[in-house]
């Protein structure tokens, strides 16, 4: 590729990267705002419950169980996000489901 085309491609990729970073910042702000709306008691209870569950998983052969639970949880989270975006349910503030 000629040098001018490479420079143009780099600038295009830099613009795409800047857009992605802006979207990630916005997503992070929305998540923090939604967490601030939750009761602190709910967050503490979820932490205690998660700690108890983690302690149970770390019993015998804990690392394998923990890794398996983590992968399953990530898959379920992704499935939930995909379904909510596809159905337009719980897409978040400012997101047009259409």
Secondary structure, DSSP 8 states (H G I E B T S, - for coil): --HHHHHHHHHHHHHHHHHHHHHHHHHHHHHHHHHHTS-HHHHHHHHHHHHHHHHHHTSTTHHHHHHHHHHHHHHHHHHHHHHHHHHTSS--TT----
